[in-house]
Amino acid sequence: MIIHGRNAVLEAARAGRVQNVYQASGLGHDPRLEELAKLAKVEVVSPARLDQLAPGVNQGVAAELKPRRDWTLKQLLDSRPSLLVALDSIMDPQNLGAILRSAEVAGADGAIVPEHRSAPLSPVAVKASSGASELLPIARVSGLPSAIVEVKRAGIWCVALDPRGELNAWDFDFTQQVCLVVGSEGAGVQRLVKERCDARVKLPVRGKVASLNASAAAAALLYEVMRQRTAS
């Protein structure tokens, strides 16, 4: 897979996931490019050639990634995670990447993504994650409802983010092992997944717009988890 964007390529290089790096000639000074040159072998190509390799806004840098490690849910759970994020029907690759970025920044130990009801981990999603998708262990599962059961068996609380949840986010104890379940905009977390979760929490709103979008809501909840754990 070819990814582009300076932040995304640099984070992938830091994670040791880069196989080849291509940089357009004539770029100005940028500390990110200097660090990238220390981490990987960079091939300088013409801007036209780079645009062929990575169409769109590539910021003058692209990289070919090594094959991704495939995590199973069992392997992820065997790593004794303290914080997981499960994504339910996130079909927009920009949202997928943004949520993975927030999860990695907030210290999540991994993500659970369904094989079918999800956007693919495409170059668009990788770029939106600013490379966080290359740092975060991701387990693909055949179905999220059955995965939630397995997560609970591992002693991890499963908490769905739901606008009609019975608890405000700050009223739940997130200092324990927890898996946050985030659903798509509009439909939210699917009914069967919500029923199998231990709790449903909400982010109250005071404005006229009914809710945050999926990636913003996930970021807010992840920072509530980090706030509680830092305070404790």
C-alpha positions, 0 to 999 in steps of 0.5 A: 500500500502507498500512503502519502502526507508528511505526518503519515509517512513520518509516523509510519517510518517511526513505527518501522513500517516503511519499505520505500520512501519517495520525495519530490525534488525541490521541497523546502526545509522541513524538520519532518523531512530531515528526520525521515531521511534518518529513518529510511532510505529516500528516493528523490523523484520528480513532482510529476512522478510522485503525483503518479505514485500518490495522486491528490494532495501528497505534500511531496512525500509518499511511502510504500508500506511493509505488509501489515501485521494481522492481529487476532482478537485473541492476540489483542486480548492476550496482551492485557490491554487497559483501553480498547476501542471498537468501531461499529459501522464506521463507513467513512475512511476519514472518520475511521482514521481520525478515531484511530488517531485519537485512540493512539494519542489517548494511549489506547492499546488497540482497536477492534474493527469488523471486517464487513461493516467498516471502511477499509484501512485505505491510504485515505484512512491512514493519512487521516490517522496521521500515521497512528494506524501504523502504531496501533494494533488493530484486530479485524473480527467477523462480527462485533456482537460476538467480539464484545462477548469475547472482550467481556470474558477477558474481564474488560468492561464494554461501554457503548457511546450512545446519545440516549445512554443512561449515564453521562460519560464522567459518571462511569469509572474509566480507570478500570479495563475498558473497551469503548464502542463507537458507532456510526453517525446517524445509526450509532451503535447497532442494537445487538452490540449495545445490548451486549455492552455493560453500560451506555454513556452519553456526551450531553449537548447544550447547543441546537445540534443534536450530537457531535460527529463520530470522530469528535465524540470518540475523541471527547470520550477518550479524553475523559478516560485519560482525564480520569486515569491521570487524576487517579 
